[in-house]
């Protein structure tokens, strides 16, 4: 019965049932969003004596069509399959009829798919209900790197977040505002949601070529196995890479999961591990400059968590007050640096797990690209306000008086916890709070220690003497920010009006 239930869930999402192994949960950056399973046995729900009073998310954009380079690979595969005479049978019998899932080349590659729009909208709805920060009618501000698919993700998120009620007669209320900024440029330095481009030293630490070397150990074997199902045509190692990419991409673009079914579980594990190596050594803990570029976001959020303000965003006497929910939208390569800055997913009690081996996956590793940089993947920090004890099983109510909710009493203390794609990840060495959270003061001390690991942005990036170079992210406190060159965009709610 449990297996049937699992199959029904997978059918609803992917259109097919893979049993207990779902390739879409092992497709690295090509995975549509899914809630990551707990690696540490910590429930994702808020502890009963607590309430989240501040939260900050840094989010990859939603599912998209391929970039032009990847799409060229799809077209090359299509041409190879169409320009040959061969017989296909077994799991590859669909190849002669397969066509790339792109039918409007000027408007689809690079941009969000419908799945990506839904992922962002759903996250807006989910977080509005989870935190209940924003009263009805209040405007809401988010931040985004300036590439269109990132801005579009932010816009769909805001539409979901503000989808309650109808404010067509009061257009100044319930408005979404996106603070956007230049994307992947070298002149805003740390004051950016794509800071790695502003650090000249960063690329020298990128050894993601290890992922390509690992792919060469398995793709040829898969090509040989699959070629047995083709009489008159031989697949290459590069064909295998494209076909495995198409599992995740085609599933989210048009729901076709046929490419997901032709590979064995172990082949998906190797495919995922190649993504792990790419992100671990390219933009994650294996890059010595990763923590350097991820730290400014962590530092800015920690500073806000350490203040008492939990007001909604507004312009008060010319000063911008950040909202209690800080939403930052960016690209996949900007999430692993935050993981590095936090110091998570790079240690193990078992020897030999880290740094990641280039020989093959270790099942004991916690660094999993599919659970971090999936489409709409995120790293989040939550500030919890917690009472000393769980709520009582019985409460005496006095007429006309609303009883205080959990975490709002005079003895409530502040704690912090990390969520990565919904799963709670403990702060290293600090799990004494409710739900394995970390007391705010100790979390701030942890961040100060991580500052030593990250180093000074200006010095480590070789920016001494460079005009306007900064190691500080000020976008949450300054709207607009002069150094970040940010600007604001208005998100209209999709109300239907008469033509």
C-alpha positions as CSV (number, residue, x, y, z in Angstrom):
1,X,0.0,0.0,0.0
2,X,2.8,2.4,0.9
3,X,4.5,1.7,-2.5
4,X,1.3,2.3,-4.3
5,X,0.9,5.7,-2.5
6,X,4.5,6.6,-3.4
7,X,3.8,5.7,-7.0
8,X,0.6,7.8,-7.1
9,X,2.6,10.8,-5.8
10,X,5.3,10.3,-8.5
11,X,2.7,9.9,-11.2
12,X,1.1,13.2,-10.2
13,X,4.5,15.0,-10.5
14,X,6.3,13.2,-13.3
15,X,3.6,11.3,-15.2
16,X,5.2,7.9,-14.3
17,X,6.3,5.7,-11.4
18,X,9.9,4.8,-10.9
19,X,9.4,2.7,-7.8
20,X,11.5,3.8,-4.9
21,X,14.2,5.5,-7.0
22,X,13.2,8.8,-8.7
23,X,15.7,10.1,-11.3
24,X,14.3,13.6,-10.9
25,X,15.7,13.6,-7.4
26,X,19.2,12.7,-8.6
27,X,19.5,15.1,-11.6
28,X,21.6,17.8,-10.0
29,X,20.9,21.2,-11.5
30,X,18.5,19.7,-13.9
31,X,16.1,18.5,-11.2
32,X,12.8,20.3,-10.9
33,X,12.2,21.4,-7.3
34,X,11.5,18.8,-4.6
35,X,11.7,19.0,-0.8
36,X,15.0,17.4,0.2
37,X,14.8,14.5,2.6
38,X,16.2,15.0,6.1
39,X,19.8,14.0,6.4
40,X,20.0,14.6,10.1
41,X,16.7,13.4,11.4
42,X,15.4,16.9,12.3
43,X,11.7,17.7,11.6
44,X,11.2,20.7,9.3
45,X,8.2,21.9,11.2
46,X,8.6,24.8,13.6
47,X,9.0,23.5,17.2
48,X,5.7,23.9,19.1
49,X,7.1,26.5,21.6
50,X,8.5,28.7,18.9
51,X,7.5,31.1,16.2
52,X,9.6,32.2,13.3
53,X,9.9,36.0,13.5
54,X,12.4,36.6,10.7
55,X,13.6,34.5,7.7
56,X,15.9,35.0,4.8
57,X,16.0,33.0,1.6
58,X,18.5,33.0,-1.3
59,X,16.8,31.1,-4.1
60,X,17.8,29.8,-7.5
61,X,15.4,30.8,-10.3
62,X,12.7,28.3,-11.3
63,X,12.7,25.6,-13.9
64,X,13.6,26.9,-17.3
65,X,14.2,26.0,-21.0
66,X,17.8,25.2,-21.9
67,X,20.4,27.8,-22.4
68,X,21.5,28.3,-26.1
69,X,24.6,26.1,-25.7
70,X,22.6,23.2,-24.2
71,X,19.9,23.6,-26.8
72,X,22.5,23.3,-29.5
73,X,23.3,19.9,-28.0
74,X,19.6,18.9,-28.2
75,X,19.4,20.0,-31.8
76,X,22.6,18.0,-32.6
77,X,21.1,14.9,-31.0
78,X,17.9,15.4,-32.9
79,X,19.8,15.8,-36.2
80,X,21.8,12.6,-35.5
81,X,18.7,10.6,-34.8
82,X,16.9,12.0,-37.8
83,X,19.7,11.8,-40.4
84,X,20.5,8.1,-39.9
85,X,18.7,4.9,-40.9
86,X,18.5,2.5,-38.1
87,X,16.2,0.3,-36.0
88,X,15.4,1.2,-32.4
89,X,13.9,-1.2,-30.0
90,X,13.3,-1.8,-26.3
91,X,13.7,1.3,-24.1
92,X,15.0,3.3,-27.1
93,X,12.1,2.6,-29.4
94,X,10.8,6.2,-28.9
95,X,13.9,7.8,-30.3
96,X,12.9,8.0,-34.0
97,X,9.8,10.0,-33.0
98,X,11.4,12.2,-30.4
99,X,11.7,16.0,-31.0
100,X,13.2,18.6,-28.8
101,X,10.6,20.2,-26.5
102,X,11.2,23.7,-27.9
103,X,8.8,25.2,-30.5
104,X,9.4,28.9,-30.2
105,X,13.2,29.4,-30.3
106,X,13.2,33.2,-30.0
107,X,11.1,33.2,-26.8
108,X,11.9,30.0,-24.9
109,X,15.6,29.1,-24.5
110,X,17.1,30.9,-21.5
111,X,13.6,31.7,-20.0
112,X,11.3,30.1,-17.5
113,X,9.1,27.2,-18.3
114,X,5.5,27.0,-17.0
115,X,6.9,24.6,-14.3
116,X,9.3,27.3,-13.3
117,X,6.5,29.9,-13.0
118,X,4.5,27.5,-10.9
119,X,7.4,26.7,-8.7
120,X,7.9,30.4,-7.9
121,X,4.2,31.0,-7.4
122,X,3.8,28.0,-5.1
123,X,6.8,29.2,-3.0
124,X,5.1,32.5,-2.5
125,X,1.9,30.9,-1.4
126,X,3.8,28.5,0.9
127,X,5.8,31.1,2.7
128,X,2.9,33.5,3.1
129,X,1.1,30.7,4.9
130,X,4.1,29.4,6.8
131,X,5.2,32.7,8.3
132,X,2.1,34.9,8.3
133,X,4.4,38.0,8.3
134,X,2.5,40.2,5.9
135,X,-0.9,41.7,6.8
136,X,-3.5,41.8,4.1
137,X,-3.0,44.7,1.7
138,X,0.6,45.4,2.7
139,X,3.1,45.8,-0.1
140,X,6.0,43.4,-0.2
141,X,9.6,43.8,-1.4
142,X,12.0,41.2,-2.8
143,X,15.5,41.3,-4.3
144,X,16.7,39.8,-7.6
145,X,19.7,39.5,-9.8
146,X,18.8,41.2,-13.1
147,X,18.8,38.4,-15.7
148,X,15.2,38.0,-17.0
149,X,14.6,34.4,-15.7
150,X,15.6,35.5,-12.2
151,X,13.4,38.6,-12.3
152,X,10.5,36.5,-13.7
153,X,11.0,34.0,-10.8
154,X,10.8,36.9,-8.3
155,X,7.7,38.3,-10.1
156,X,5.9,34.9,-10.0
157,X,6.8,34.5,-6.3
158,X,5.4,37.9,-5.5
159,X,2.2,37.1,-7.4
160,X,1.8,34.0,-5.3
161,X,2.7,35.7,-2.1
162,X,0.2,38.5,-2.7
163,X,-2.5,36.4,-4.2
164,X,-4.8,36.6,-1.2
165,X,-7.8,39.0,-1.5
166,X,-8.5,41.4,-4.3
167,X,-7.2,45.0,-4.3
168,X,-8.2,46.1,-7.8
169,X,-10.0,49.1,-6.4
170,X,-7.0,50.1,-4.2
171,X,-4.0,49.8,-6.6
172,X,-1.6,51.4,-4.2
173,X,-2.0,48.4,-1.8
174,X,-0.9,44.8,-2.1
175,X,1.8,45.7,-4.6
176,X,5.0,43.7,-5.2
177,X,8.3,45.5,-5.6
178,X,11.4,43.9,-7.0
179,X,14.8,45.5,-6.2
180,X,16.8,44.3,-9.1
181,X,20.5,44.8,-9.8
182,X,23.1,44.1,-12.5
183,X,23.6,40.4,-13.0
184,X,27.0,38.7,-13.2
185,X,29.0,41.9,-13.6
186,X,32.5,42.7,-12.3
187,X,31.9,46.2,-11.0
188,X,29.5,45.8,-8.1
189,X,31.8,43.3,-6.3
190,X,30.3,42.0,-3.0
191,X,27.3,44.3,-3.2
192,X,25.5,41.9,-5.5
193,X,23.5,38.7,-5.6
194,X,26.1,37.3,-8.1
195,X,29.2,38.3,-6.3
196,X,31.6,35.6,-7.7
197,X,31.8,37.6,-10.9
198,X,33.1,40.6,-8.9
199,X,35.9,38.6,-7.4
200,X,38.8,38.2,-9.8
201,X,40.5,35.5,-7.8
202,X,37.4,33.3,-7.8
203,X,38.0,31.6,-11.1
204,X,41.5,30.5,-10.1
205,X,39.9,28.3,-7.4
206,X,37.5,26.6,-9.8
207,X,38.6,23.0,-10.3
208,X,35.2,21.8,-11.6
209,X,37.1,20.1,-14.5
210,X,37.1,17.2,-12.1
211,X,33.4,16.6,-12.9
212,X,34.3,16.3,-16.6
213,X,37.0,13.8,-15.8
214,X,34.6,11.7,-13.7
215,X,32.0,11.7,-16.5
216,X,34.6,10.2,-18.8
217,X,34.7,7.1,-16.5
218,X,31.1,6.2,-17.0
219,X,29.4,7.9,-20.0
220,X,31.2,5.7,-22.6
221,X,30.0,2.5,-20.8
222,X,26.4,3.7,-20.8
223,X,26.7,4.6,-24.5
224,X,27.9,1.1,-25.3
225,X,25.0,-0.5,-23.3
226,X,22.3,1.6,-24.9
227,X,23.7,1.2,-28.4
228,X,22.7,-2.5,-28.2
229,X,19.1,-1.2,-28.6
230,X,20.0,0.5,-31.9
231,X,20.8,-1.4,-35.1
232,X,22.7,0.9,-37.5
233,X,23.4,3.7,-35.1
234,X,26.0,4.1,-32.3
235,X,25.5,6.5,-29.4
236,X,28.5,8.5,-28.1
237,X,29.5,9.5,-24.5
238,X,28.3,13.1,-25.3
239,X,25.0,11.8,-26.5
240,X,24.5,10.1,-23.1
241,X,25.2,13.4,-21.3
242,X,22.6,15.2,-23.4
243,X,20.0,12.4,-22.9
244,X,20.5,12.4,-19.1
245,X,20.0,16.2,-19.0
246,X,16.8,15.7,-21.0
247,X,15.3,13.7,-18.3
248,X,15.0,16.6,-15.9
249,X,14.5,19.3,-18.6
250,X,11.9,17.6,-20.6
251,X,10.0,16.5,-17.5
252,X,9.6,20.1,-16.4
253,X,9.1,21.6,-19.9
254,X,6.4,19.3,-21.2
255,X,6.1,16.3,-18.8
256,X,7.8,13.8,-21.1
257,X,9.8,11.4,-18.9
258,X,10.9,8.8,-21.4
259,X,14.6,9.7,-21.1
260,X,14.3,9.2,-17.4
261,X,13.4,5.5,-17.9
262,X,16.4,4.4,-20.0
263,X,19.1,4.6,-17.4
264,X,19.8,2.4,-14.5
265,X,19.8,3.6,-10.9
266,X,23.6,3.4,-10.6
267,X,23.9,5.5,-13.8
268,X,21.8,8.2,-12.3
269,X,23.9,8.1,-9.1
270,X,27.0,8.7,-11.3
271,X,25.2,11.5,-13.2
272,X,24.3,13.2,-9.9
273,X,27.8,12.8,-8.5
274,X,29.2,14.5,-11.6
275,X,27.0,17.5,-10.7
276,X,28.1,17.2,-7.1
277,X,31.8,17.4,-8.2
278,X,31.0,20.3,-10.5
279,X,29.4,22.4,-7.7
280,X,31.6,21.3,-4.9
281,X,34.8,22.1,-6.7
282,X,33.5,24.9,-8.9
283,X,31.5,27.1,-6.5
284,X,31.3,25.2,-3.3
285,X,33.6,24.2,-0.4
286,X,36.2,22.8,-2.8
287,X,36.8,26.3,-4.2
288,X,39.0,28.2,-1.7
289,X,37.3,31.5,-2.6
290,X,33.7,30.1,-2.3
291,X,33.2,31.2,1.4
292,X,34.7,34.6,0.5
293,X,32.0,35.4,-2.0
294,X,29.2,33.7,0.0
295,X,29.9,35.5,3.3
296,X,28.6,39.0,2.5
297,X,25.0,37.6,2.2
298,X,25.4,35.7,5.4
299,X,26.9,38.7,7.2
300,X,24.1,41.0,6.0
301,X,21.4,38.6,7.2
302,X,23.1,37.9,10.5
303,X,23.2,41.7,11.2
304,X,19.5,42.0,10.6
305,X,18.7,38.9,12.7
306,X,20.7,40.5,15.5
307,X,18.5,43.6,15.6
308,X,15.1,43.7,17.2
309,X,13.2,45.2,14.2
310,X,10.6,42.8,12.7
311,X,8.6,45.5,10.9
312,X,7.2,45.1,7.4
313,X,9.1,46.9,4.6
314,X,8.1,50.5,4.2
315,X,9.6,53.9,3.6
316,X,9.7,55.6,7.0
317,X,11.3,59.1,7.1
318,X,13.4,58.2,4.1
319,X,14.9,55.0,5.7
320,X,14.0,51.7,4.2
321,X,13.0,49.1,6.8
322,X,13.6,45.5,5.5
323,X,10.7,43.1,5.8
324,X,10.9,40.2,8.2
325,X,11.0,37.9,5.2
326,X,14.0,38.6,3.0
327,X,13.8,37.0,-0.4
328,X,16.8,37.0,-2.7
329,X,16.7,35.4,-6.2
330,X,19.8,34.4,-8.1
331,X,21.4,31.6,-10.1
332,X,22.5,28.1,-9.2
333,X,26.2,28.9,-8.8
334,X,25.5,31.5,-6.0
335,X,24.0,29.0,-3.6
336,X,27.1,26.8,-2.9
337,X,29.1,29.8,-1.7
338,X,26.5,30.4,1.0
339,X,26.8,26.8,2.1
340,X,30.6,27.3,2.2
341,X,30.2,30.5,4.2
342,X,28.0,28.7,6.7
343,X,30.5,25.8,7.1
344,X,28.0,23.1,6.4
345,X,28.0,20.0,4.2
346,X,31.8,19.7,4.3
347,X,32.5,17.7,7.4
348,X,31.9,14.2,8.5
349,X,32.7,12.0,11.5
350,X,33.7,9.3,9.0
351,X,37.1,9.7,7.5
352,X,37.6,10.1,3.8
353,X,34.2,11.6,2.9
354,X,35.6,15.2,2.3
355,X,36.9,16.6,0.2
356,X,34.8,14.7,-2.3
357,X,36.6,11.9,-4.1
358,X,36.9,12.1,-7.9
359,X,36.7,8.3,-8.0
360,X,33.1,7.8,-7.2
361,X,30.2,8.8,-4.8
362,X,30.4,8.1,-1.1
363,X,26.8,7.5,0.2
364,X,27.8,9.1,3.5
365,X,28.3,12.6,1.9
366,X,25.8,15.3,2.8
367,X,26.8,17.6,-0.1
368,X,24.2,16.7,-2.8
369,X,23.7,19.1,-5.7
370,X,20.2,17.8,-6.4
371,X,19.2,18.9,-2.9
372,X,20.6,22.4,-3.2
373,X,20.8,23.7,-6.8
374,X,17.7,22.1,-8.2
375,X,15.5,24.5,-10.0
376,X,14.0,26.9,-7.3
377,X,16.5,25.4,-4.8
378,X,17.3,27.6,-1.8
379,X,19.3,28.2,1.3
380,X,17.3,29.7,4.1
381,X,17.9,31.0,7.6
382,X,15.1,31.3,10.1
383,X,15.2,33.3,13.4
384,X,13.0,31.6,16.0
385,X,11.5,33.1,19.1
386,X,11.0,30.3,21.6
387,X,9.4,30.0,25.0
388,X,11.4,28.1,27.6
389,X,8.9,25.1,27.6
390,X,6.5,23.5,25.1
391,X,2.9,24.9,25.3
392,X,0.7,23.4,28.0
393,X,-1.8,20.7,27.1
394,X,-4.7,22.8,28.6
395,X,-5.2,26.6,28.5
396,X,-7.6,28.6,30.6
397,X,-9.3,31.2,28.4
398,X,-10.6,34.6,29.7
399,X,-13.5,36.2,27.8
400,X,-12.4,39.0,25.5
401,X,-8.7,38.2,25.8
402,X,-6.7,36.4,23.1
403,X,-4.1,34.1,24.7
404,X,-0.5,34.8,23.6
405,X,0.8,32.5,20.9
406,X,4.0,30.4,21.2
407,X,7.2,32.3,21.3
408,X,5.7,35.7,22.2
409,X,6.1,35.6,25.9
410,X,8.4,37.8,28.0
411,X,10.8,34.9,28.5
412,X,11.1,34.0,24.9
413,X,14.7,33.6,23.5
414,X,16.0,33.8,20.0
415,X,17.5,30.9,18.0
416,X,18.5,30.3,14.4
417,X,18.3,27.3,12.1
418,X,19.3,26.6,8.5
419,X,17.0,25.1,5.9
420,X,18.2,23.8,2.5
421,X,15.4,22.9,0.1
422,X,13.1,22.6,3.2
423,X,15.4,20.1,5.1
424,X,16.8,21.4,8.4
425,X,20.6,21.4,8.5
426,X,22.2,21.9,11.9
427,X,24.6,24.8,12.6
428,X,28.0,23.0,13.1
429,X,28.5,22.5,16.8
430,X,25.4,24.4,17.9
431,X,22.2,22.4,18.2
432,X,21.1,23.1,21.8
433,X,17.9,25.0,20.9
434,X,14.5,23.7,20.1
435,X,14.4,21.6,17.0
436,X,18.2,21.4,17.0
437,X,18.4,25.2,16.5
438,X,21.3,27.4,17.6
439,X,20.9,30.3,20.1
440,X,21.2,33.6,18.2
441,X,24.2,34.8,20.2
442,X,26.1,31.5,19.5
443,X,25.1,31.7,15.8
444,X,26.5,35.2,15.6
445,X,29.7,33.9,17.2
446,X,29.7,31.1,14.6
447,X,29.4,33.6,11.8
448,X,32.3,35.6,13.3
449,X,34.4,32.5,13.2
450,X,33.4,31.9,9.6
451,X,34.4,35.4,8.8
452,X,38.0,34.4,9.5
453,X,37.7,31.4,7.1
454,X,36.1,33.6,4.4
455,X,38.7,36.3,4.8
456,X,38.4,39.9,3.7
457,X,36.6,40.2,0.3
458,X,38.8,43.0,-1.0
459,X,42.1,41.3,0.0
460,X,41.2,37.8,-1.0
461,X,39.8,38.9,-4.4
462,X,42.8,41.1,-5.2
463,X,40.8,44.3,-5.3
464,X,43.1,46.6,-3.3
465,X,43.1,50.0,-4.8
466,X,40.1,49.3,-7.2
467,X,37.7,52.2,-7.3
468,X,34.3,51.6,-5.5
469,X,35.4,48.0,-4.6
470,X,33.4,46.9,-1.6
471,X,33.2,43.7,0.5
472,X,29.8,44.6,2.0
473,X,26.3,43.7,0.8
474,X,24.1,46.7,1.6
475,X,21.1,46.0,-0.6
476,X,18.7,45.1,2.2
477,X,19.3,48.4,4.1
478,X,19.7,50.8,1.1
479,X,17.0,50.9,-1.5
480,X,18.2,51.8,-4.0
481,X,21.8,51.0,-3.3
482,X,24.3,53.2,-5.1
483,X,27.2,50.7,-5.0
484,X,24.9,47.8,-6.1
485,X,23.4,50.0,-8.8
486,X,20.0,48.5,-7.8
487,X,16.7,49.7,-9.2
488,X,13.0,48.9,-8.5
489,X,10.4,47.2,-10.5
490,X,6.7,47.1,-9.8
491,X,4.9,43.7,-10.0
492,X,1.2,44.0,-10.9
493,X,-1.3,41.4,-9.8
494,X,-2.9,39.5,-12.6
495,X,-6.4,41.0,-12.2
496,X,-8.7,40.7,-15.2
497,X,-10.0,44.1,-16.4
498,X,-12.3,45.1,-19.2
499,X,-10.8,45.7,-22.6
